[in-house]
Amino acid sequence: MIDSAYWKIRLSEVAEQIGRLQDGSRWAPAPDVAIEHEIMLAMFCVRCLIERQKLSENLTSKPIDVFVCPKRTGQQVTLLNCHEVTALYDFEQKQKRNLKLEFLCNQVIHSYVMFLESNETLRPARLFVCSDHERNECLYIVPVDMVLELLREVVSDSANLTTIEWDQKRRDYRTKQTNLPP
């Protein structure tokens, strides 16, 4: 990936598409699937930008507020029951937690459970997601509006200071992208 601008242009289009689908007056299963698809691809693109160090550390280290519901004891989360989230996860014990952008991307990319919940206006309000690794620990609840906000922040992010240092252990250079104060 030489120029992240092209990736960010596509992410901007995806954010707009999700926003249009979300703003529909009546929510139907087809847009649900479309939004899941767009979120999956967008988070993969965001992780690629992170891994190629095309985003500022200010953005990649920014805490993202989500809710986490612990798994109830006992039954394992499997392919046959993963859709039964109210039985598997304790929504009464949900707590706020801060995640980093890359961790959230990985939850979506490696999702074992992923679906959208609509609110009273029949619009998707929250994304329920957990990776194959986290499925027997907890379920993350992320507002769809927050996903849109994150995508827009990624699109507008531009590091204006790059520091390069040799990492002997990696036997490669490490770069650090930061934004200078205005």
Secondary structure by P-SEA (a helix, b strand, c coil): cccaaaaaaaaaaaaaaaaaaaacccccaaaaaaaaaaaaaaaaaaaaaaaacccccccccbbbbbbbbcccccccccccccccccccccccbbbbbbbcaaaaaaaaaaccbbbbbbcccccccbbbbbcccccccbbbbbbaaaaaaaaaaaaaccccbbbbbbbccccbbbbbbbbccc
